[in-house]
């Protein structure tokens, strides 16, 4: 269950990172409130995951999911650059996350 909490926390991290783009410096109230709620929920789910997962592993996976998800969103939705080196680098992050999952009991 801890890994499920961690994946949800990572997806919520993507949500708040993307939400920051749409708050326009926290001048848009609805986007700002939704972003802040996603932030709180993300950290809360990370906290639940940390009950049974090592801190270093959980934090690295959480930020990795957020990094990958945010970068992919940027490339697919915001037309950010999607060159081979960038995609390869994202793949390396994904490999690191997979390695941490495989090497961490729980």
Buried (B, 14 or more C-beta within 10 A) or exposed (E): EBBEBBBBBBBBBBBBBBBBBEBEEEEBEEBBEBBBBBBEBBBBBBEBBBEBBEEEBBBBBBBBBBBBBBBBBBBEEEEEEEEEEBEEEBEEBBEEBEEBBEEBEB
